């Protein structure tokens, strides 16, 4: 329960409320928790300060990108119980599409490429490896999955069928513009932005607005530029540490069992927290 707010929905990491008191009645309150999800399981272990790090990083990126696209944040004057990890935001009519941009080949894109030579219907050159830089960034949309389900990569034509040709073109162009600018900014700080996903909606005037979290280690793959080496898994500033531990013999977890992963050991929690903080500090130049 939050004073002055009514709970609407909880996702893997975020909790959504409607403001019922104060100057922002009717607006949404989006709270970033310290929860962590891997392989579509929300872990029982949390990562201290993660919600605050993600919120600060999103706010920093919204400022960097303001000349390209409006964003949904109205205020950071939130209830004391969630101060630092929440924002008050505009209600939007959300597009039912995960807008993914990839500048490098890895993850589900790599699996698609190995199977078909394509990603989301886009043919790519032969001979690419895990971590290869693509000739140019590509728009590789996905469906928005329900809690506990996988997002599924889809073709551009599927987006057209879902939202119409005009909106599909606008989402593709905006996704690639925002990725391009963010990739430049990250590169200046010695970080590669390999891929990222955005969520967009339309506001009262019909303009497309950038929503949800943006360019955090939860929604993006960040790699240290000086360690980049195609042909292997890249070291990263995200929850890969947790994924690697869960899949290791040390965890004793069988991914195919259907059971949730076990609780994380303290050392994995601290290493993961440190990576999130390092990503924030390297990108923004600010101390956490």
Protein Blocks (a to p, Z undefined) as FASTA:
>chain_A
ZZhiacfbdcfkbccdddfedjkghiacddddfbdceehiacfbdcehklmmmmmmmmmm
mmmmmmmoccfbfbfcdcfklgoiaccdddddddfbdcdddfbdehjllmmmmmnopaeh
iacdehiaehiacfbdcddddddddehiacddddfklmmmmnojklmmmmmmmmmmmmmm
mmmmmmmnopacfbacddddddfkopacdehjehiaklpccddfklgcghiacddddfkl
mmmmmmpmklopafknopacddddfklmmmmmmmmmmmmmmmnopaZZ
